[in-house]
Amino acid sequence: MKKKFGHRSCSVARSLDILSDRWIFLILREAFFKVRHYDHFQANLGIATNILSNRLKILVKNGIMKRENDLEDGRRIKYRLTEKGLDLYPIILAFMKWGDRWLSDEDVPPLILYHKACRHSLTPVMCCEHCGEPVNARDVMFEDIPGTPCSEFRGHHT
């Protein structure tokens, strides 16, 4: 589904159509902390039940989470992240990193992440998939229309 905003077909705008609500991101955060049940989402977030129900429906409808029966208690439903939902993890990490840097009153971040493979603490970094170098806004060029270079941006930084 191509959605146009101005002259640009925009994946950011399409993503925001689904994800631009603070409760959506807080539910996702809890899901990444392995919260699975409705009552646990509600208790952890202090969210009104009608809002929680609505946001979970949005996440399920858009294939970001799935509902499944709890095998330990058949009367309960579990909410799990799908592959599409798991792909949102870098976004959650980017929000966390930005908040730790710019909004924290603490000397240390409120949550320290560790890489399971090497057991070292980590700071999330976006890297180029080809060379492995960290990437920031000044390191990126783009083509506005696939196959048609935007020469005005080629070689220039934002």
C-alpha positions, 0 to 999 in steps of 0.5 A, spaced: 500 500 500 503 506 497 501 512 501 503 519 498 505 525 503 506 531 498 510 528 493 513 523 496 511 515 497 512 515 505 514 509 509 515 513 515 508 516 514 505 509 513 508 506 520 506 512 524 499 510 521 499 504 526 505 506 531 504 513 533 500 512 539 504 512 546 500 506 549 502 502 542 510 503 544 509 502 551 505 495 550 511 493 545 516 495 551 512 491 555 512 485 550 519 485 549 520 485 557 516 478 556 509 480 558 504 476 555 497 477 559 492 482 558 492 483 566 499 484 566 500 489 561 494 493 565 497 492 571 504 494 569 502 500 565 496 503 569 492 503 562 485 504 562 482 497 560 478 500 554 485 503 551 489 497 552 483 493 549 483 497 543 491 498 542 492 490 543 486 489 537 490 494 533 497 491 534 493 484 532 490 487 526 496 489 523 500 483 525 505 486 530 502 481 535 498 475 535 493 472 540 494 465 542 491 460 548 495 460 554 497 452 554 497 453 562 490 456 563 486 455 557 481 461 559 487 466 558 489 469 552 497 470 551 499 476 546 506 474 543 510 479 538 510 476 531 516 477 526 513 483 524 513 485 531 520 483 533 522 487 527 520 493 532 526 492 537 531 497 534 526 502 534 525 501 541 532 501 543 533 507 539 527 511 543 531 508 549 538 510 547 535 517 545 531 518 552 537 516 556 542 521 553 537 527 552 531 526 558 534 522 563 536 526 570 540 520 572 548 519 572 547 512 569 541 509 564 535 506 568 536 500 564 543 497 562 543 492 556 547 486 556 549 482 549 547 475 551 553 472 546 559 476 549 556 478 556 558 485 555 554 491 556 551 495 550 549 501 547 545 500 541 548 503 535 545 503 528 550 500 523 551 499 515 549 492 514 555 491 508 561 495 512 559 494 519 560 502 520 556 506 525 551 510 521 548 517 523 544 522 519 550 525 516 552 519 513 546 517 508 544 519 501 538 517 498 534 516 492 527 519 492 524 515 486 527 508 486 532 508 480 532 515 479 538 518 483 537 525 487 543 529 484 541 535 489 542 530 495 548 526 492 554 527 496 551 532 500 549 531 508 543 533 511 
